[in-house]
Amino acid sequence: MLLELESLVKRYQDHLAVDHLNLKIKEGEIMGLLGPNGAGKTTTLNMITGLAKKDAGIIRIFGEELHLNSREVKGKIGVVPQEIAVFDDLTAEENVTFFGKLYGLRGSLLRERVKEALAFSGLTGHEKQFPKKYSGGMKRRLNIACAIVHQPRLLIMDEPTVGIDPQSRSHILESVRTLQQKGTTILYTSHYMEEVDDLCSRIAIMDQGRIIAQGTSEELKSMISSEERIDIILSEINYSLVDEMKRLPGVLECHLEGKKLTVLVQKDSGLIGKISQIIGRFDSEIRSLQVEKITLENVFLTLTGKSLRDSGTGEQP
């Protein structure tokens, strides 16, 4: 395990922001961390990076327990914060150079890493420009360049695609995949559920300071349903096909309302072909077909009772 959190606790006066949280992240994986506003995600990230002091529990990174003065361990961590953290009065190149120096890079190695980080972030040709002339997406990519210039083993990305154009979002998501392929372990938070579903090898859902569920996307989805619903609009009504459909192995329920046939089937049963054949035998045709599958957002809403996207992107302790 590259990162282990054991019984982690953080209080702000009478408010328990993180409540005996346990989480393990394997080396080389992308772990998604989801939670509604106020769940304790940012507080947890701040404790991992040393920006907030834990009240109890253990943070173990690279097999070593993290302390506030663990400079060597912290030097192997990169952070892409929720807010843009670059200097407007420095050029892009100067910004990345500054952060490289903070991590101890010097001389030709520093210059080489700065060039690589800017190229990786798609900013080649814009190195001498000031961030105030950048679009929101370019600023986000500069944020990433500053975080990866020292080639960290663990990269923490807190809402890295908030408020940017689709092209920059696509570039950032592809960059995350590339970093993982190069061996970087990534802890990723986002209010965009489809990003987490697409990127992350495992996902943890956090609420009220605790991890309430974790696993792969498919494991989480299987927690709340083992069924799929197929809605079919028919050209002709035939109530006899309902009885025939119910006899098909894997079909749990079937009913007809007007020309809309609804079939409830076991998850991943692969019955659409057989359903189509039955419909054809009863002299009817499919006008439209829609399969309603369980999404990660369904899981999130079921487990937390809260909407992730409607809760905003900021988080209070």
C-alpha positions, 0 to 999 in steps of 0.5 A: 500500500502506498497510502494508508489512513487509519482511524484518522480524526480531525475536529474543528471545535465541536464539529467532527470533520473527519471521523475515524476514517480508514482508507488504503490506496495501492501503488499505481492506482487512481483512487477516486474520492467522492462526497457531498459538500462538507463530507470532509474530503478537503480536510482529509487531503489537507491532513495527508499533505500536512496542511492540517494537523490530525487530532488522532490516527495514523497517516502512512505514506510509502510505508512511513508514518507521516509527521508534520516535519516529514520533509523527505516524504512530503517531497514525493507528493504533488498537489493540484489544489482546488483553487488555482495556485500560481503567481500572476506576476511570474510567467508560466516557466517561472511559476514551474521553476519556482515550484521545482526549486521548492522541491530541491531541483537545481541546475540543468535537471531543474531546466529539463524538468520544467520543460517536460512539465510544461510540454506534458501540460500542453503549454509549449509555446506559452512558457513566456506568457503570464497566467493572467493572459491564460484561459481557465483551462490553461491555468488549470494545466499550469497548476498541474505542471507545477505539481508534477515538475518534481515527478512525485510518486503520489499526486493528489488532485482536488477538483482539477477540472472545475469550470474549464472548457471541454478541450482542456478537460479532455487534455487533463483527463488524458494526462491523468491516464498517462501519469498512471501509466508512468507509475504515479499513484493518484488520489482524485476528487471531482464533482463530475461523476462521469470523470471518476467512473471513467478514470478511477480503478477504485472509488471511495464514497465519503459522507459525514467524515467517514468512508461509507463504501468503496470498491470498483465502479462495478462493485459499487453499482452491484451494491444497490441493484442486480437488475436492469430495465429495458424500455421498448416502444413497439409498432403494434400492441400484442399482449400475448408477447408479455406472457412469452417474455415472462417465460424467458430465463433472466426476465424478472418482470414484464408489462405493457402500457400502451405501446411501451413494453417494459422488461426487467431483467437480471443485470448483464443478462444479454437478453436484448437479442432474444427479446427482439426475436420474440417481438418479431414473432408476434408481428411487431417491430421495435421503434425505440429501445432504451436500457436503463443501467445503474450509474455511479450517480445512482449509487451516490444518491442512494448511499448519501441521499445528497446530490454531488453536483448540486452541492457546489465545489467548495467545501467547508470543514 
